[in-house]
Amino acid sequence: MNWDKYLSPERLRISTREKKQDARNEFESDFGRVIFSPAMRRMHDKTQVFPLTTDDNIHSRLTHSMEVMSVGHSLAINLCDNKDFIEEIKQNKDKVLREIPVIIKNACLVHDIGNPPFGHFGETVIQGYFEKLFEKDNILEEANNHSEKQFDLTKVEREDFEYFDGNAQGFRLLTKLQVLDDPYGLNLTYATLGAYLKYPNTDDKVKLILSQKKRGVFQSEKSYLATIAKSCGLSLNDKFIRHPLSFIMEAADSICYMVMDIEDGFNKKWFDYAFLKEKLSTIPGMPETFNYLDGKFKNEITKVVNLRLALIKKLVIIAEKNFTTNLGSICEGKYNEELIKDDVNGLAKKLNNFCAQYIFSHKDIMSLELTGHSVLTGLLDYYISFCFHKNEAYRSRGVGLISNSIIRAALIETKQSSFEDLTDYYKLRVIVDFISGMTDQYALNHFQKLSGQKIN
């Protein structure tokens, strides 16, 4: 347990910022870099749960991320005020109070920055698209008929697309795609990037191991992961373990998406307070909460708002307790639970089940998600067929529509001079970088233009 390493202020490239008149520490500098990044601005029109909604009361990825940041920051402040925690990590309280809360804020703010349009279903669409696209090439490879293959990719490179994940895309975005003049993106500190990485894994997915449940880092960023893991002390044999603070970020995310999705469902009038009370009163401790709400407040909206506050408080207490109790196992890479789901009363799991049954499966969401399927599939069809076309006229037009900054980042990264010089892996990487970075509305409009459904 080396908290000097966990709180590493080092960066992939040595910072050149002027510090004489800048009293911020390195993690506070990270916060500014993230806040002013174009990728953060684009999150205002990316789906949290409700695609293409015009309802101003419903959460976008940006408002969700801000709320996650708030909850994560509160958790971090609580930790830094915990005498037992401070003694165990052997750090000065004033020092960590200036560091841990802002590292958590950074990680929480960017935790969804790599998500494609149309929410988590967008990830599923991209994964399924590439599984189907590579199916023919897989058969030809097994038959040793490499001359007929459409794409020249290794198995693990293909899997980067078949296992496409917003966490891995976010890591790529933070470390490379917010490009200036070098391949380091926002050049955030190792501590911030380590806390961001829920899945420090570039290999096969292992469902039963929390940190390897997804491929959280693409092959293109594999060397960066190794550098960060070494600096932060996250290497264990031939694998990488989670940064301890990533558990806090994950807890804040889960708390917000479950609790706020319930409030969004209420605001959409999909259920009322009485329905919430009926379904959630089976959870130990919740009857007392509802009795308090009914005795204190008369207005239904006020009751739901205060239900949200009560649920967040309960879950924050669970997360903090489990983090401090299991800190040794966490730092050894042996703790294999989400903090808020390690609870005998099952509060988080039952809230999650409620969301799955009464919100995520609602026909309005599913209908708009299928619209997202058509848009993302169509965009991938167009750009892959254009950019890999045998006719140079089609290739030039396809490449010409892709953001210059996306192509420039790939060229700097690979030290090539043109899109044509890129390997098939990086050509596909550019296409996915471009499409996954779109907002929901831009993706829809762009697809309609490419398909001839609209001109302006």
C-alpha positions in Angstrom: 0.0 0.0 0.0 2.0 2.9 -1.3 -0.1 6.1 -1.4 2.8 8.2 -2.6 2.6 6.1 -5.8 -1.2 6.1 -5.9 -1.2 9.9 -5.8 1.5 10.3 -8.5 1.5 13.8 -10.1 3.7 12.6 -13.0 2.4 12.8 -16.6 3.2 11.0 -19.8 4.9 14.2 -21.0 6.6 16.4 -18.4 4.3 19.4 -17.9 5.5 22.8 -19.3 2.9 24.9 -17.5 4.1 28.0 -15.8 3.9 27.4 -12.0 5.3 30.7 -10.6 1.9 32.5 -10.6 -0.2 29.3 -10.5 -0.9 28.0 -7.0 -2.8 25.0 -8.2 -1.3 21.5 -7.7 -1.1 19.1 -10.6 -4.5 17.5 -9.9 -6.2 20.9 -9.8 -4.5 21.6 -13.2 -6.0 18.3 -14.5 -9.5 19.6 -13.5 -9.0 22.7 -15.7 -7.8 20.7 -18.6 -10.9 18.5 -18.5 -13.4 21.3 -17.9 -12.2 23.2 -21.0 -11.9 20.2 -23.3 -14.2 19.9 -26.4 -15.1 16.3 -25.5 -16.5 17.6 -22.2 -18.7 20.1 -24.0 -20.1 17.5 -26.3 -21.4 15.5 -23.4 -24.3 17.9 -23.1 -26.0 16.2 -26.0 -25.2 12.6 -25.3 -27.7 10.1 -23.9 -27.6 9.1 -20.3 -30.7 6.8 -20.5 -33.3 8.7 -22.7 -32.0 9.1 -26.3 -32.8 12.2 -28.3 -34.9 13.7 -25.5 -36.1 17.3 -25.7 -37.1 17.3 -22.0 -34.8 19.7 -20.2 -35.5 17.9 -16.9 -33.9 14.7 -18.0 -30.2 13.9 -17.5 -27.7 14.1 -20.2 -24.2 12.5 -19.9 -22.9 16.0 -18.8 -25.4 16.5 -16.0 -25.0 12.9 -14.9 -21.2 13.3 -14.8 -21.5 16.6 -12.8 -23.7 14.8 -10.2 -21.2 11.8 -10.1 -18.5 14.4 -9.5 -20.4 15.9 -6.6 -21.1 12.5 -4.9 -17.5 11.4 -5.5 -16.2 14.6 -4.1 -18.3 14.2 -0.9 -17.1 10.6 -0.5 -13.5 11.7 -0.8 -14.0 14.5 1.7 -15.5 12.0 4.2 -12.5 9.7 3.7 -10.0 12.5 4.3 -11.8 13.3 7.5 -11.7 9.7 8.6 -8.9 9.4 11.2 -8.5 5.6 10.7 -8.1 6.1 6.9 -5.5 8.8 7.3 -3.5 6.7 9.7 -3.7 3.6 7.5 -2.5 5.4 4.4 0.3 7.2 6.3 -0.2 10.6 4.7 -0.5 14.1 6.0 -4.2 15.0 6.3 -3.9 18.5 4.9 -1.9 17.2 2.0 -4.4 14.5 0.9 -7.3 16.8 1.5 -5.9 18.9 -1.3 -5.3 15.9 -3.5 -7.7 12.9 -3.1 -10.9 14.9 -3.5 -9.8 16.6 -6.7 -8.4 13.4 -8.2 -11.8 11.8 -7.5 -13.6 14.9 -9.0 -11.4 14.5 -12.2 -12.1 10.8 -12.5 -15.8 11.2 -11.9 -16.2 14.1 -14.4 -14.5 12.1 -17.2 -15.9 8.6 -16.4 -18.3 8.6 -19.3 -16.3 10.9 -21.7 -15.7 8.0 -24.2 -19.3 6.8 -24.4 -20.7 6.9 -28.0 -24.0 8.4 -29.0 -27.2 6.7 -27.8 -25.9 5.6 -24.4 -24.8 2.1 -23.5 -26.9 0.7 -26.3 -24.5 2.5 -28.7 -21.7 0.4 -27.3 -23.7 -2.7 -28.0 -24.5 -1.6 -31.6 -20.8 -1.0 -32.4 -19.8 -4.3 -30.9 -22.4 -6.2 -32.9 -21.5 -4.3 -36.1 -17.9 -5.4 -36.0 -18.6 -8.9 -34.9 -20.7 -9.3 -38.1 -18.2 -7.3 -40.2 -15.3 -9.5 -39.2 -17.2 -12.8 -39.4 -16.2 -13.4 -43.0 -12.5 -12.5 -42.3 -12.5 -14.9 -39.3 -13.6 -17.8 -41.6 -11.0 -16.9 -44.2 -8.3 -16.8 -41.6 -9.2 -20.1 -40.2 -9.0 -21.5 -43.7 -5.6 -19.8 -44.2 -7.0 -17.9 -47.2 -5.5 -14.5 -46.2 -5.5 -13.1 -49.8 -9.3 -12.8 -49.7 -9.5 -11.0 -46.4 -11.0 -7.5 -46.4 -9.1 -6.3 -43.3 -5.5 -7.0 -42.2 -5.9 -7.1 -38.4 -4.6 -9.5 -35.8 -7.1 -11.3 -33.6 -6.5 -9.0 -30.6 -6.9 -5.9 -32.9 -10.2 -7.2 -34.2 -11.4 -7.8 -30.6 -10.7 -4.1 -29.8 -13.7 -3.3 -32.0 -15.8 -6.4 -31.2 -15.3 -5.6 -27.5 -15.7 -1.8 -28.0 -16.3 -0.1 -24.7 -16.8 3.5 -23.7 -14.2 3.2 -20.9 -11.5 2.2 -23.4 -12.6 4.9 -25.8 -12.5 7.4 -23.0 -8.9 6.4 -22.1 -7.9 6.9 -25.7 -9.7 10.2 -25.9 -8.0 11.5 -22.7 -4.5 10.3 -23.6 -4.5 10.9 -27.4 -7.5 12.4 -29.1 -7.6 15.8 -27.4 -4.5 16.5 -29.5 -2.3 19.6 -29.6 1.1 18.9 -31.0 2.0 15.5 -29.5 0.3 12.1 -28.8 -0.5 12.7 -25.2 -4.0 14.2 -25.4 -4.8 16.2 -22.2 -1.7 14.9 -20.6 -3.4 14.2 -17.3 -1.6 13.0 -14.2 -1.1 9.3 -13.6 -3.2 9.5 -10.5 -6.2 10.9 -12.4 -5.9 8.4 -15.2 -5.4 5.6 -12.7 -8.5 6.5 -10.8 -10.4 6.7 -14.1 -9.5 3.2 -15.2 -12.2 0.8 -13.9 -11.0 -1.9 -16.2 -7.1 -1.8 -16.6 -7.3 -4.7 -19.0 -6.1 -5.1 -22.6 -6.6 -8.9 -22.8 -9.6 -11.3 -22.8 -12.6 -10.4 -20.7 -13.1 -12.3 -17.5 -16.6 -11.8 -16.1 -15.9 -13.0 -12.6 -12.9 -10.6 -12.1 -14.2 -7.1 -11.6 -11.2 -5.3 -13.1 -11.1 -7.6 -16.2 -14.9 -7.7 -16.8 -14.4 -5.5 -19.9 -11.5 -4.6 -22.1 -11.0 -1.2 -20.7 -7.9 -0.2 -22.8 -7.4 -0.7 -26.5 -4.1 -2.1 -28.0 -3.3 1.4 -29.2 -3.0 2.6 -25.6 -1.5 -0.5 -24.2 2.0 1.0 -23.6 0.4 4.0 -21.8 -1.5 1.7 -19.4 1.8 -0.1 -18.6 3.5 3.2 -17.9 0.7 4.5 -15.6 0.4 1.1 -13.8 4.2 1.0 -13.1 4.2 4.6 -11.8 1.1 4.1 -9.6 2.2 0.7 -8.3 -0.7 -1.2 -10.0 1.3 -4.0 -11.6 0.6 -7.5 -10.2 2.5 -10.4 -11.9 1.5 -10.0 -15.6 -1.8 -8.2 -14.9 -2.8 -4.8 -13.6 -5.0 -4.1 -10.6 -7.4 -1.2 -10.1 -6.3 2.0 -8.6 -8.0 2.2 -5.1 -9.7 5.5 -5.9 -11.4 3.9 -9.0 -13.6 2.1 -6.5 -14.8 5.4 -5.2 -15.4 6.8 -8.7 -17.4 3.6 -9.6 -19.5 3.9 -6.4 -20.3 7.5 -7.2 -21.3 6.6 -10.7 -23.5 3.7 -9.7 -25.2 5.8 -6.9 -26.1 8.5 -9.4 -27.3 6.5 -12.3 -29.6 4.3 -10.2 -31.0 7.1 -8.0 -31.3 9.7 -10.7 -32.7 7.3 -13.2 -35.5 6.7 -10.8 -36.1 10.4 -10.4 -36.1 10.8 -14.2 -38.7 8.0 -14.6 -40.9 9.8 -12.0 -40.5 13.1 -13.9 -41.5 11.3 -17.1 -44.6 10.2 -15.3 -43.9 6.6 -15.8 -44.7 5.9 -12.1 -45.8 7.9 -9.1 -44.6 8.2 -5.5 -47.1 5.6 -4.3 -45.6 3.1 -6.8 -42.1 3.8 -5.6 -43.2 3.3 -2.0 -44.8 0.0 -2.8 -41.9 -1.4 -4.7 -39.0 -0.1 -2.5 -40.6 -0.7 0.9 -39.5 -4.4 0.7 -35.9 -3.3 1.2 -34.7 -3.3 4.8 -34.6 0.2 6.2 -36.8 1.7 3.5 -40.2 1.5 5.4 -38.7 3.9 8.0 -37.5 6.2 5.3 -41.0 6.4 3.7 -42.6 6.9 7.1 -40.3 9.9 7.6 -41.1 11.3 4.1 -44.8 10.9 4.6 -44.7 12.6 8.0 -42.5 15.4 6.9 -43.7 16.4 3.4 -47.0 16.7 1.7 -46.1 17.4 -1.9 -45.3 14.3 -4.0 -42.5 16.0 -5.9 -40.9 17.1 -2.6 -41.1 13.5 -1.3 -39.3 12.1 -4.4 -36.6 14.7 -4.1 -36.0 13.9 -0.5 -36.2 10.2 -1.3 -33.3 10.8 -3.7 -31.3 12.5 -0.9 -32.0 9.7 1.5 -31.0 7.0 -1.0 -27.8 8.8 -1.9 -26.9 9.2 1.8 -27.5 5.5 2.5 -25.4 4.4 -0.4 -22.6 6.8 0.4 -22.4 5.4 3.9 -22.2 1.8 2.5 -19.5 2.8 0.0 -17.3 4.6 2.6 -17.6 1.8 5.1 -16.7 -0.9 2.6 -13.8 1.1 1.2 -12.2 1.7 4.6 -12.9 -1.8 5.9 -11.5 -3.5 2.8 -8.7 -1.1 1.9 -6.0 -3.7 2.4 -7.6 -6.1 0.1 -8.3 -3.4 -2.4 -4.7 -2.3 -2.5 -3.6 -6.0 -3.0 -6.0 -6.4 -5.9 -8.0 -9.0 -4.0 -11.3 -7.2 -3.4 -13.7 -8.2 -6.2 -17.0 -6.3 -5.3 -18.5 -3.0 -6.2 -18.5 -1.0 -2.9 -22.2 -0.3 -2.9 -23.2 -3.8 -3.8 -21.3 -5.4 -1.0 -24.3 -5.0 1.3 -26.3 -7.6 3.2 -29.6 -5.6 2.7 -29.0 -5.5 -1.1 -30.1 -1.9 -1.4 -28.1 -1.1 -4.6 -29.0 -4.4 -6.2 -32.7 -3.9 -5.6 -32.6 -0.4 -6.9 -30.8 -1.6 -10.0 -33.5 -4.3 -10.5 -36.1 -1.6 -10.2 -34.5 0.5 -12.9 -34.1 -2.6 -15.2 -37.7 -3.6 -14.8 -39.5 -0.2 -14.9 -37.2 2.2 -16.7 -34.6 0.6 -19.0 -37.2 -1.7 -20.6 -39.7 1.1 -21.2 -40.9 1.1 -24.9 -40.1 4.8 -25.3 -36.4 4.1 -24.5 -36.3 0.9 -26.6 -37.8 2.6 -29.6 -35.3 5.5 -29.6 -32.4 3.0 -29.0 -33.4 1.2 -32.2 -33.3 4.6 -33.9 -29.8 4.8 -32.6 -29.0 1.4 -34.0 -30.0 2.5 -37.5 -28.0 5.7 -37.2 -24.8 4.1 -35.9 -25.0 1.1 -38.2 -25.6 3.4 -41.2 -22.7 5.7 -40.3 -20.3 2.8 -39.9 -21.5 1.3 -43.2 -20.9 4.6 -45.1 -17.5 5.5 -43.6 -16.1 2.0 -43.8 -17.3 1.5 -47.4 -16.0 4.9 -48.4 -12.6 4.9 -46.6 -11.8 1.3 -47.8 -13.2 1.8 -51.3 -11.1 0.6 -54.2 -11.9 3.9 -56.0 -9.8 6.8 -54.8 -12.6 9.3 -55.5 -14.7 7.6 -52.8 -11.9 7.3 -50.4 -10.9 10.9 -50.6 -14.5 12.0 -50.1 -15.0 9.7 -47.1 -11.8 10.8 -45.4 -12.5 14.4 -46.2 -15.7 14.3 -44.1 -13.8 13.0 -41.0 -12.7 15.6 -38.4 -9.2 16.8 -39.2 -8.2 16.6 -35.5 -9.1 12.9 -35.4 -7.0 12.1 -38.4 -4.2 14.3 -37.2 -4.1 12.5 -33.8 -3.8 9.2 -35.6 -1.0 10.5 -37.9 0.9 11.9 -34.9 0.4 8.7 -33.0 1.6 6.4 -35.8 4.2 8.9 -37.3 2.6 8.6 -40.7 1.9 11.4 -43.2 -1.5 10.5 -44.6 -4.6 8.5 -43.9 -3.7 6.2 -46.8 -0.5 5.3 -44.9 -2.3 4.0 -41.8 -2.7 0.3 -41.1 -6.2 -1.1 -41.4 -6.4 -1.1 -37.6 -5.8 2.6 -37.4 -8.1 3.4 -40.3 -10.9 1.7 -38.4 -9.7 3.3 -35.2 -10.1 6.8 -36.9 -13.6 5.9 -38.1 -14.7 4.7 -34.7 -13.0 7.7 -33.0 -15.0 10.0 -35.2 -18.4 8.4 -34.9 -18.2 7.6 -31.2 -17.3 11.2 -30.5 -20.5 12.5 -32.1 -23.4 13.9 -30.1 -26.7 12.1 -30.5 -28.2 14.9 -32.6 -25.2 15.4 -34.7 -25.0 11.7 -35.4 -28.7 11.7 -36.5 -28.3 14.7 -38.7 -25.1 13.5 -40.3 -26.7 10.1 -41.1 -29.7 11.7 -42.6 -27.4 13.8 -44.9 -25.3 10.9 -45.9 -28.4 8.8 -46.7 -30.0 11.5 -48.7 -32.9 12.1 -46.2 -32.0 15.7 -45.8 -29.7 18.2 -47.6 -29.2 21.1 -45.1 
